[in-house]
Amino acid sequence: MLADITGSNTLHGRPVASLRIEGTIVSKKKKSHKISFVLDDGSGTITVTTGKFVSKTELAKLHIGRTFAVVGKYQSCFKIKASNVFEQSCSTSQPLHYARIASFWQPTKE
């Protein structure tokens, strides 16, 4: 889906206000009270910044390699401000796809 986003605020040439994207968390940063992370859905990556309405319970679950769905305001071709973030269980996701993506982002021992 991300590969089809073209230009600012359009998807397939139509105006976009919000998106729902599922993918694997590939990086995470915490700045003061906000968390941002990069989500990979298999067709590209998008940076997600958490908004004030995101559940603290769900924020605690955000870890690299986990599968999440994000609903939020479309900001640009590669940015979303999340209004809702929730973990996807294996029964509701595409297990083979997510296993493949997760294998790319496994932490390495140093």
N, C-alpha and C positions, 0 to 999 in steps of 0.2 A: 504494500500500500504506500509506503513512504516514497518509493521510487516514482510514483505517479503524481506526487505533489510538485506543481510547477508554479513559479512566480509567487508573489505575495498574496496571501489570503484566498487562494483558489485551489481547487482540486478538480482535475479534469475540466478546467475552464469555468467551474461554478464557484460561487462565493462559499467560503468555509468560515464558520464561527467557532465550532468546537469539534474535537476529534475523540475517538476511542481507539486506543492502540494497545495491542498485546505484544509482549516481547520479554527478552531476558535482560536483566540489568548487567551492564558491562563495566560501568564505573560509577563512583558515588563521591560527592563532596558535601561537606557540611560547613556552612558559613553562618555564624551566630545562631539564629533561630530558623533559618531556612536550609533545606536540603535540596540539592540538585543531583540528578543522575542521568546517565545515558542509557537509553533503551534500544536494543537491537531487535527488530521484528523479522529479520532475515532478508529484507530488501534494502536495508540501510539503517542508520542510527538517527535518533532524535534526542535532544537534550530536554529534560523535564525538570522544571522548577516547581516545588510544592507551594501551594497557596495556603492561606490561613484556615481553610475549611477541611483540609486533609486530616483524617483521623490519626491521633497520636499512636494508637494501637497498630495501625498499618505502617506508619513511619518506622516503628521499631522493628518491623519485619523486613525492611529494605536492606538486602544484602546482595553483593555481586553473585551472579549465577542463578538467582531466583527469578521465577516467571511472574510478571505482574501485568495487570491491565491498568491503563491510565485513561481517565476522562478529563478533558480540560480545554482551555481556551487556546485556539490556534494563534500563535504569535508570528511565526515566520516559517520558512521552509524547513528549518531544523530545530524549532523551539516550540514547546507547549508549556503553559502554566497550568498545573494540575489542580483540579477541584476535587477529584476523587481518585484514590489509588487503592487497588486491592490485589492481593496475591491470588494467582490462578492455581488451582489444584491440577494434578495430572489428568483427572477425568474430564476437565473442561478445556484443556489445552491440546495442542498438537504435539504429543510426546516425542516423536522422532525428530521433528524440527527443533524443538527446544533442547533436546539432548545434543544435537549437532552443534547448535550455537553455544551451549554451555561448555562443551569440550574446548572451544576456542578460547574461552575466558577463564579457565581453571587457574587458580593462583599457583605460582611456581615456588618451590622451596629454594631459598638462597643460602 
